[in-house]
Amino acid sequence: MMETIDKIAKKAGIDADYVDFYGKYKAKIDLSILDKYKDKSNGKLVLVTAITPTKTGEGKTTMSIALCEGFAKNKVNCMLALREPSMGPVFGLKGGATGGGLASIEPKEDINLHFTGDMHALTSSINLISAVIDNHIFQGNELNIDPSKIVWTRALDMNDRALRSVTVMQDEKKGTPRHDSFVITVASEMMAIMCLAKDEQDFRNRVNNIIVAYTFDDKPVYLKELRISNAIMKLMREALKPNLVQTVENNPVVVHGGPFANIAHGCNSIIALKLCLKLGDVVVTEAGFGADLGAEKFMDICCPTAGLKPDGVVMVATIRALKEHGGVAFEDLKEPNIEALKKGIANLKLHLENIQKYGVPVVVAINHFADDTQEEIDVLTKWCEDNKYEVSFVDGFLKGGDGSTDLASKVSKMLEEHKSHYHKLYDYELPIAEKIKIISKEIYRAGNVEFSDTALEQIAKYEKMGYGKTAVCMAKTPLSITDDPKIFGAPIGSTIHIREVKLSAGANFIVALTGKVMTMPGLPKVPAAVKMEDE
């Protein structure tokens, strides 16, 4: 049964003066609390990531929640920091994003849908910018904006492939019809800025630095020139405050920000992380999709921006997903298959090796399913032991904290016995193309990186503008180490295709789009929204 949010705040060590109530079970945390704790030392930071996702689902969020519950059972003061769900996946392919079974957060439906209005505030801010740009051109175009060079796009927090390419101003007699597009809200630069900002002033500065368009003589037009940053700050005032909810076992959870990890940087807000590190002795957070995406971006974008050093990593896998990476068809995964499991372990091995490139210790967490046979469990356990990886089989879904205490104990042991020697994968000072090649070859294990002529022209332009010394945010399919979603396992030597490169000046990173990845997803044949009819 849920406890009222004032009791959860008290359990987290948050004074009532800093709690803004959104009903009985949700709250916002006032940012002034960071001043109160500014001199307090940080807790330990643990990232939960996973192998390459499959249709079976690896349960990374479920595992993050379970680990927090396990720490609580072990009497460790743990804070959990998660991303907010997007309604795109909720009504699309994935369904809810609040964990599962007894490793869930509450109130589920509120969190998955409107929650405290953060997504609405972000979407409104994004579309306000677009409306002001088009109105500025309509009203005389004082800034000399070239309508064909507007780079800011509208957004919607929904999967809608029909909005990938649209025409605006079509029937306006005085207007100039032009091509436009929508991105899903969680892929917008505004979401990235919200999650990378250290405080309100940093957020405002980053917003002002957004490049929204270019002039007819190809000079950048910054958002500050539109003079709407005050309006955006009013829209985003409440959204910048982290949200407080609870696990099913009534432990505190901070949920804030939700960028996708395949087309954005995939980590919850720095503001939430910094708050949790002051409140907890251990902080558990997760980064989206597999370790080649979310974990890489956590290590190379989020932590350097925040000035944080992760102390440990939990790598989530399932036996059935490893068998799928070993070549077993989805419908046959319940059948034992030792050879496929052994082959699929290569995917786990690759991700574990990649994490070690950052100098951070790692524990393997196996999300346990009823159809895992003892022989399969023994094979995977032996592989981990032979390769000096600590491994834990977790039953958080069925047993909550009681099924997660072993993992929590092993993570505590890792934090005590193995010092993190965290470092970035690449130097921001390197040329953009070189940074893309390092990520592709070191993390994706590519043999070659091919840049389209368009991408090369864009890279040259951004470096000339002075934006070469930034992080790189790779946009890539989450379903494969490569940029081809149909290639499973751990292929070595593939070619990564860079078709386009975009500048997010406010977020301070370059986005490299690979393969056929889309910034506005579509719905599947049978969306989760339709399946809800049977509930």
C-alpha positions as CSV (number, residue, x, y, z in Angstrom):
1,M,0.0,0.0,0.0
2,M,1.3,3.5,-0.9
3,E,2.3,5.8,1.9
4,T,1.5,9.5,1.7
5,I,4.3,11.5,0.0
6,D,5.1,13.5,3.1
7,K,6.1,10.3,4.9
8,I,8.3,9.3,1.9
9,A,9.9,12.8,1.9
10,K,10.7,12.4,5.6
11,K,12.2,8.9,4.9
12,A,14.4,10.5,2.3
13,G,15.5,13.3,4.6
14,I,13.7,16.1,2.8
15,D,12.2,18.7,5.1
16,A,8.6,19.6,4.5
17,D,9.6,23.2,3.6
18,Y,11.1,21.8,0.3
19,V,8.1,19.7,-0.7
20,D,5.5,20.9,-3.1
21,F,2.6,18.4,-3.0
22,Y,0.9,17.1,-6.2
23,G,-1.9,15.2,-4.5
24,K,-1.3,12.5,-1.8
25,Y,1.3,10.4,-3.6
26,K,3.5,12.8,-5.7
27,A,5.5,15.8,-5.0
28,K,8.0,18.3,-6.5
29,I,11.2,19.0,-4.6
30,D,12.2,22.7,-4.4
31,L,15.6,23.4,-5.9
32,S,16.6,25.5,-2.9
33,I,17.3,22.3,-1.1
34,L,20.6,22.0,-3.0
35,D,21.9,25.1,-1.2
36,K,21.1,23.4,2.1
37,Y,23.2,20.3,1.2
38,K,25.9,22.0,-0.8
39,D,28.7,21.2,1.8
40,K,27.5,17.6,2.4
41,S,29.7,14.9,0.8
42,N,28.2,12.8,-2.0
43,G,27.2,9.2,-1.7
44,K,28.4,6.4,-4.1
45,L,27.0,6.5,-7.6
46,V,26.0,3.2,-9.3
47,L,24.8,3.0,-12.9
48,V,22.5,0.2,-14.0
49,T,22.9,-0.7,-17.7
50,A,22.2,-3.8,-19.8
51,I,23.2,-6.0,-22.7
52,T,21.8,-5.2,-26.2
53,P,18.0,-5.2,-25.8
54,T,15.8,-7.9,-27.4
55,K,12.0,-8.4,-27.7
56,T,12.2,-10.4,-24.5
57,G,13.0,-7.3,-22.5
58,E,15.9,-7.2,-20.0
59,G,14.2,-5.4,-17.2
60,K,16.7,-2.6,-16.6
61,T,14.3,-0.3,-14.8
62,T,12.9,-3.3,-12.8
63,M,16.4,-4.2,-11.8
64,S,17.2,-0.7,-10.7
65,I,14.1,-0.6,-8.5
66,A,14.9,-4.1,-7.2
67,L,18.4,-3.1,-6.3
68,C,17.2,-0.1,-4.3
69,E,14.7,-2.4,-2.5
70,G,17.6,-4.9,-1.8
71,F,19.7,-2.1,-0.3
72,A,16.8,-1.1,1.9
73,K,16.5,-4.6,3.2
74,N,20.2,-4.6,3.9
75,K,19.8,-1.4,5.9
76,V,21.7,0.7,3.4
77,N,20.5,4.3,2.8
78,C,19.9,4.2,-0.9
79,M,18.3,6.8,-3.2
80,L,16.9,5.8,-6.7
81,A,17.1,8.3,-9.6
82,L,15.0,7.3,-12.7
83,R,13.9,8.9,-15.9
84,E,10.3,9.9,-16.6
85,P,8.4,7.7,-19.1
86,S,7.4,9.1,-22.5
87,M,3.9,8.5,-23.7
88,G,5.3,7.4,-27.1
89,P,6.6,4.0,-25.8
90,V,3.8,3.8,-23.2
91,F,1.2,3.7,-26.0
92,G,3.5,2.2,-28.6
93,L,5.7,-0.9,-28.4
94,K,7.0,-0.9,-24.8
95,G,4.0,-0.1,-22.6
96,G,4.7,1.3,-19.1
97,A,8.2,2.3,-17.8
98,T,7.7,2.0,-14.0
99,G,9.3,-1.4,-13.5
100,G,7.3,-4.6,-13.0
101,G,5.8,-6.9,-10.3
102,L,7.1,-6.2,-6.8
103,A,10.0,-4.1,-8.3
104,S,7.8,-1.2,-9.4
105,I,7.3,2.5,-8.5
106,E,4.0,4.1,-7.7
107,P,1.6,5.7,-8.6
108,K,2.2,3.8,-11.9
109,E,-0.5,5.2,-14.1
110,D,0.2,8.8,-13.1
111,I,3.9,8.4,-13.7
112,N,3.4,6.8,-17.1
113,L,0.9,9.4,-18.3
114,H,0.6,13.1,-17.3
115,F,2.6,12.8,-14.0
116,T,3.4,16.3,-12.8
117,G,3.2,18.0,-16.2
118,D,6.9,18.0,-17.0
119,M,6.4,16.6,-20.5
120,H,3.6,19.1,-21.2
121,A,5.9,21.9,-20.1
122,L,8.7,20.7,-22.3
123,T,6.5,20.2,-25.4
124,S,4.9,23.6,-24.9
125,S,8.3,25.3,-24.6
126,I,9.5,23.5,-27.8
127,N,6.5,24.5,-29.8
128,L,6.5,28.0,-28.4
129,I,9.9,28.5,-30.0
130,S,8.6,27.2,-33.4
131,A,5.6,29.4,-33.2
132,V,7.7,32.5,-32.5
133,I,10.1,31.7,-35.3
134,D,7.4,31.4,-37.9
135,N,5.6,34.5,-36.5
136,H,8.8,36.5,-36.6
137,I,9.3,35.7,-40.3
138,F,5.6,36.5,-41.0
139,Q,5.8,39.8,-39.2
140,G,8.8,41.1,-41.3
141,N,11.8,38.9,-40.5
142,E,14.0,41.5,-38.7
143,L,16.6,38.7,-38.0
144,N,16.8,37.8,-41.7
145,I,16.0,34.2,-41.1
146,D,16.1,31.9,-44.1
147,P,12.9,29.8,-43.9
148,S,14.8,26.9,-45.6
149,K,17.4,27.0,-42.8
150,I,15.2,26.7,-39.7
151,V,16.8,23.9,-37.7
152,W,14.5,24.0,-34.7
153,T,11.7,21.4,-35.0
154,R,8.3,21.1,-33.3
155,A,7.7,18.2,-30.9
156,L,5.0,15.8,-29.6
157,D,5.3,13.3,-26.8
158,M,3.8,10.6,-28.9
159,N,5.0,8.1,-31.6
160,D,3.5,9.5,-34.8
161,R,5.3,8.7,-38.1
162,A,2.9,11.0,-40.0
163,L,4.7,14.0,-38.5
164,R,8.2,13.1,-39.6
165,S,7.8,15.4,-42.6
166,V,5.1,18.1,-42.8
167,T,4.4,21.5,-44.5
168,V,3.6,24.5,-42.4
169,M,2.2,28.0,-43.4
170,Q,0.5,26.2,-46.3
171,D,-2.6,28.3,-46.6
172,E,-1.3,31.6,-45.2
173,K,-1.5,34.3,-47.9
174,K,1.3,36.3,-46.4
175,G,3.2,33.3,-45.2
176,T,6.0,31.3,-46.8
177,P,5.1,27.6,-47.0
178,R,8.0,25.5,-45.8
179,H,9.0,22.0,-44.9
180,D,9.1,21.2,-41.2
181,S,9.2,18.1,-39.0
182,F,8.4,16.9,-35.5
183,V,10.6,15.0,-33.1
184,I,9.3,13.1,-30.1
185,T,9.6,15.4,-27.1
186,V,12.2,13.2,-25.4
187,A,14.5,13.5,-28.4
188,S,14.4,17.3,-28.4
189,E,17.4,19.5,-27.5
190,M,15.1,21.1,-24.8
191,M,14.9,17.8,-23.0
192,A,18.7,17.3,-23.2
193,I,19.2,20.8,-21.8
194,M,16.8,20.2,-18.9
195,C,18.7,17.1,-18.0
196,L,22.2,18.5,-18.5
197,A,21.6,21.8,-16.7
198,K,23.2,22.1,-13.2
199,D,20.6,24.7,-12.0
200,E,18.1,27.2,-13.2
201,Q,20.7,29.7,-14.4
202,D,22.6,27.1,-16.3
203,F,19.3,26.0,-17.9
204,R,18.5,29.6,-19.0
205,N,22.0,30.1,-20.4
206,R,21.8,26.9,-22.4
207,V,18.4,27.8,-23.7
208,N,19.6,31.1,-24.9
209,N,22.5,29.4,-26.7
210,I,20.2,27.2,-28.8
211,I,20.7,27.8,-32.5
212,V,17.2,27.9,-34.0
213,A,18.0,28.8,-37.6
214,Y,20.5,30.4,-40.0
215,T,20.2,33.7,-41.9
216,F,20.2,34.1,-45.7
217,D,24.0,34.7,-45.4
218,D,24.3,31.5,-43.2
219,K,24.9,33.1,-39.9
220,P,23.5,31.3,-36.8
221,V,20.3,32.7,-35.1
222,Y,20.3,32.1,-31.4
223,L,17.2,31.8,-29.3
224,K,18.3,34.7,-27.2
225,E,17.7,36.9,-30.3
226,L,14.0,35.9,-30.2
227,R,13.8,37.3,-26.7
228,I,11.6,34.6,-25.3
229,S,13.8,33.0,-22.6
230,N,11.6,34.6,-19.8
231,A,8.5,33.0,-21.3
232,I,10.3,29.6,-21.5
233,M,11.5,29.9,-17.9
234,K,7.9,30.5,-16.8
235,L,6.8,27.4,-18.7
236,M,9.6,25.3,-17.3
237,R,9.7,26.7,-13.7
238,E,8.0,23.7,-12.1
239,A,9.4,21.1,-14.6
240,L,12.9,21.9,-13.4
241,K,12.0,20.6,-10.0
242,P,12.7,16.9,-9.5
243,N,9.7,14.6,-8.8
244,L,9.4,12.5,-5.6
245,V,7.5,9.2,-5.7
246,Q,7.9,5.7,-4.0
247,T,8.6,2.1,-4.7
248,V,6.0,-0.6,-3.8
249,E,8.0,-1.1,-0.6
250,N,7.7,2.6,0.2
251,N,11.2,3.6,-0.5
252,P,11.9,7.1,-2.0
253,V,12.4,7.5,-5.7
254,V,13.3,10.7,-7.6
255,V,12.0,10.7,-11.2
256,H,13.1,13.5,-13.4
257,G,13.7,14.0,-17.1
258,G,13.5,11.3,-19.8
259,P,15.7,11.7,-22.9
260,F,15.8,8.6,-25.1
261,A,19.2,6.9,-25.3
262,N,19.0,5.9,-28.9
263,I,18.4,9.4,-30.3
264,A,19.3,11.5,-27.2
265,H,21.7,11.1,-24.2
266,G,19.4,8.7,-22.2
267,C,20.1,9.8,-18.6
268,N,17.9,11.4,-16.0
269,S,18.6,15.0,-14.9
270,I,21.9,16.1,-13.3
271,I,19.8,18.2,-10.8
272,A,18.1,14.9,-9.6
273,L,21.4,13.1,-9.5
274,K,23.1,15.8,-7.5
275,L,20.2,15.9,-5.0
276,C,20.1,12.1,-4.6
277,L,23.9,12.0,-4.0
278,K,23.4,14.4,-1.0
279,L,20.5,12.3,0.4
280,G,21.7,8.8,0.0
281,D,24.9,6.8,0.9
282,V,24.4,5.0,-2.4
283,V,22.6,6.3,-5.4
284,V,21.2,3.9,-8.1
285,T,20.4,5.3,-11.5
286,E,19.9,3.9,-15.0
287,A,20.7,4.9,-18.5
288,G,18.5,3.9,-21.4
289,F,18.8,0.8,-23.7
290,G,22.1,-1.2,-23.9
291,A,25.4,-0.2,-22.5
292,D,26.6,0.8,-26.0
293,L,24.1,3.7,-25.9
294,G,22.9,4.8,-22.4
295,A,26.1,3.8,-20.5
296,E,28.4,5.3,-23.1
297,K,26.5,8.6,-22.9
298,F,26.3,8.5,-19.1
299,M,30.1,8.1,-19.0
300,D,31.0,10.5,-21.9
301,I,28.3,13.2,-21.7
302,C,26.4,13.2,-18.3
303,C,29.3,12.6,-15.9
304,P,31.8,15.1,-17.4
305,T,29.0,17.7,-17.6
306,A,28.0,17.2,-14.0
307,G,31.5,16.7,-12.7
308,L,30.6,13.3,-11.3
309,K,32.5,10.1,-11.1
310,P,30.6,6.8,-11.2
311,D,31.7,4.3,-8.5
312,G,30.3,1.1,-10.1
313,V,28.1,-0.4,-12.7
314,V,25.5,-3.2,-12.7
315,M,25.2,-5.0,-16.1
316,V,21.7,-6.5,-16.5
317,A,21.1,-9.6,-18.7
318,T,18.6,-12.5,-19.0
319,I,19.3,-16.0,-20.1
320,R,16.5,-15.9,-22.6
321,A,17.9,-12.6,-24.2
322,L,21.4,-14.2,-24.4
323,K,19.9,-17.2,-26.2
324,E,18.2,-14.8,-28.6
325,H,21.6,-13.2,-29.3
326,G,22.9,-16.8,-29.8
327,G,20.4,-17.3,-32.7
328,V,17.2,-18.7,-31.0
329,A,13.9,-17.5,-32.4
330,F,11.7,-15.6,-30.0
331,E,9.0,-18.2,-29.9
332,D,11.5,-20.9,-29.0
333,L,13.2,-19.1,-26.1
334,K,11.5,-21.2,-23.4
335,E,13.3,-24.3,-24.6
336,P,16.7,-25.0,-23.1
337,N,19.6,-24.3,-25.5
338,I,23.1,-24.4,-24.0
339,E,24.9,-23.9,-27.3
340,A,22.9,-20.8,-28.1
341,L,23.5,-19.4,-24.6
342,K,27.2,-19.9,-24.9
343,K,27.2,-18.1,-28.2
344,G,25.0,-15.3,-27.0
345,I,27.3,-14.7,-24.0
346,A,29.5,-12.9,-26.5
347,N,27.2,-9.9,-26.3
348,L,27.4,-9.8,-22.5
349,K,31.2,-10.1,-22.8
350,L,31.5,-7.2,-25.2
351,H,29.5,-4.9,-23.0
352,L,31.4,-5.8,-19.9
353,E,34.7,-5.2,-21.7
354,N,33.4,-1.8,-22.8
355,I,32.5,-0.7,-19.3
356,Q,36.0,-1.6,-18.2
357,K,37.4,0.8,-20.7
358,Y,36.1,3.6,-18.5
359,G,37.9,2.2,-15.4
360,V,34.7,1.5,-13.5
361,P,34.1,-1.9,-11.7
362,V,31.1,-3.9,-12.7
363,V,28.7,-6.6,-11.3
364,V,26.5,-8.9,-13.5
365,A,22.8,-9.0,-12.6
366,I,20.8,-11.8,-14.2
367,N,17.0,-11.0,-14.2
368,H,15.8,-14.5,-13.3
369,F,12.9,-16.1,-15.1
370,A,11.0,-19.3,-14.3
371,D,12.0,-21.1,-17.5
372,D,15.7,-20.7,-16.8
373,T,17.0,-24.2,-16.4
374,Q,19.6,-25.1,-13.7
375,E,22.0,-26.2,-16.4
376,E,21.7,-22.8,-18.2
377,I,22.2,-21.0,-14.8
378,D,25.3,-23.1,-14.1
379,V,26.8,-22.3,-17.6
380,L,26.3,-18.6,-17.2
381,T,27.5,-18.6,-13.6
382,K,30.7,-20.5,-14.5
383,W,31.4,-18.1,-17.4
384,C,31.2,-15.1,-15.0
385,E,33.3,-16.8,-12.4
386,D,35.9,-17.9,-14.9
387,N,36.2,-14.4,-16.2
388,K,36.3,-12.8,-12.7
389,Y,32.9,-11.2,-12.8
390,E,30.7,-11.2,-9.7
391,V,27.2,-12.4,-10.7
392,S,23.9,-12.4,-9.0
393,F,20.5,-14.0,-10.0
394,V,17.8,-11.6,-9.0
395,D,14.1,-12.3,-8.3
396,G,13.0,-8.7,-7.8
397,F,9.9,-9.0,-10.0
398,L,8.4,-11.8,-7.8
399,K,10.0,-11.1,-4.5
400,G,10.8,-7.4,-4.4
401,G,13.6,-6.5,-2.0
402,D,13.7,-10.1,-0.6
403,G,14.7,-11.3,-4.1
404,S,17.4,-8.6,-4.5
405,T,19.5,-8.6,-1.3
406,D,22.2,-10.8,-2.8
407,L,22.7,-8.3,-5.6
408,A,22.7,-5.4,-3.2
409,S,25.3,-7.2,-1.0
410,K,27.6,-7.8,-4.0
411,V,27.3,-4.2,-5.2
412,S,28.2,-3.1,-1.7
413,K,31.2,-5.4,-1.7
414,M,32.2,-4.0,-5.1
415,L,32.0,-0.4,-3.8
416,E,34.1,-1.3,-0.8
417,E,36.8,-3.4,-2.4
418,H,37.2,-2.0,-5.9
419,K,38.0,1.7,-6.4
420,S,36.7,3.3,-9.5
421,H,39.3,4.8,-11.9
422,Y,36.7,6.5,-14.1
423,H,37.8,8.4,-17.2
424,K,36.1,9.5,-20.4
425,L,36.6,7.4,-23.5
426,Y,37.7,10.4,-25.6
427,D,39.1,13.9,-25.3
428,Y,36.6,16.6,-26.2
429,E,39.4,18.5,-27.9
430,L,39.7,15.9,-30.7
431,P,38.1,16.7,-34.1
432,I,34.4,15.6,-34.4
433,A,35.0,12.9,-36.9
434,E,37.8,11.4,-34.7
435,K,35.5,11.3,-31.7
436,I,32.8,9.5,-33.8
437,K,35.4,7.0,-34.9
438,I,36.6,6.3,-31.4
439,I,33.0,5.6,-30.2
440,S,32.3,3.4,-33.2
441,K,35.4,1.4,-33.0
442,E,35.8,1.1,-29.2
443,I,32.2,0.6,-28.2
444,Y,30.4,-0.7,-31.4
445,R,33.6,-2.6,-32.4
446,A,33.3,-1.3,-36.0
447,G,36.0,-1.9,-38.5
448,N,35.1,1.2,-40.5
449,V,33.1,4.4,-40.3
450,E,31.6,5.9,-43.5
451,F,30.6,9.6,-43.5
452,S,28.1,10.8,-46.1
453,D,29.0,14.0,-48.0
454,T,26.3,15.8,-46.1
455,A,27.8,14.7,-42.8
456,L,31.3,15.8,-43.7
457,E,30.0,19.2,-44.8
458,Q,28.1,19.6,-41.6
459,I,31.1,18.6,-39.5
460,A,33.3,21.1,-41.3
461,K,30.7,23.8,-40.8
462,Y,30.3,23.2,-37.0
463,E,34.1,23.1,-36.5
464,K,34.4,26.4,-38.3
465,M,31.7,27.8,-36.1
466,G,33.7,26.8,-33.0
467,Y,31.7,23.8,-31.9
468,G,34.2,21.1,-32.5
469,K,35.3,20.7,-28.9
470,T,32.1,19.1,-27.6
471,A,30.8,15.7,-26.7
472,V,29.3,13.5,-29.3
473,C,25.8,12.0,-28.9
474,M,25.4,9.0,-31.2
475,A,21.9,8.3,-32.6
476,K,21.8,4.6,-33.3
477,T,19.5,1.6,-33.2
478,P,19.3,0.1,-29.7
479,L,18.7,-3.4,-31.2
480,S,22.2,-4.1,-32.3
481,I,25.8,-3.2,-31.5
482,T,25.9,-2.2,-35.2
483,D,23.7,0.4,-36.9
484,D,21.6,-2.5,-38.4
485,P,18.8,-3.5,-36.1
486,K,18.7,-7.0,-37.7
487,I,22.2,-8.0,-36.6
488,F,22.2,-9.7,-33.2
489,G,25.0,-11.0,-31.0
490,A,28.4,-9.4,-30.9
491,P,29.6,-8.8,-34.5
492,I,33.1,-7.4,-34.9
493,G,34.3,-5.2,-37.8
494,S,31.0,-3.8,-39.1
495,T,30.7,-0.5,-40.9
496,I,29.0,2.4,-39.1
497,H,27.3,4.8,-41.5
498,I,27.1,8.4,-40.5
499,R,24.3,9.9,-42.6
500,E,23.9,13.3,-40.9
501,V,25.4,15.3,-38.1
502,K,23.4,17.9,-36.1
503,L,24.5,20.6,-33.7
504,S,22.8,21.0,-30.3
505,A,24.6,24.1,-29.2
506,G,22.5,24.6,-26.0
507,A,23.1,21.0,-24.9
508,N,26.7,21.4,-26.0
509,F,27.0,18.2,-28.0
510,I,27.0,17.1,-31.6
511,V,24.4,14.5,-32.6
512,A,25.6,11.9,-35.2
513,L,22.8,10.0,-36.9
514,T,23.7,6.5,-38.0
515,G,21.9,4.1,-40.3
516,K,18.2,4.6,-40.5
517,V,17.5,5.7,-36.9
518,M,14.5,8.1,-36.6
519,T,14.0,11.0,-34.2
520,M,10.2,10.5,-34.4
521,P,9.3,6.8,-33.9
522,G,6.2,5.2,-35.3
523,L,3.6,2.9,-33.7
524,P,3.8,-0.9,-34.1
525,K,1.0,-2.8,-35.9
526,V,-0.7,-3.5,-32.6
527,P,0.2,-0.5,-30.3
528,A,0.2,-0.9,-26.5
529,A,-2.7,1.6,-26.6
530,V,-4.9,-1.0,-28.4
531,K,-3.8,-3.7,-25.9
532,M,-5.1,-1.6,-23.1
533,E,-8.6,-2.3,-24.4
534,D,-8.3,-5.8,-22.7
535,E,-7.4,-4.4,-19.3
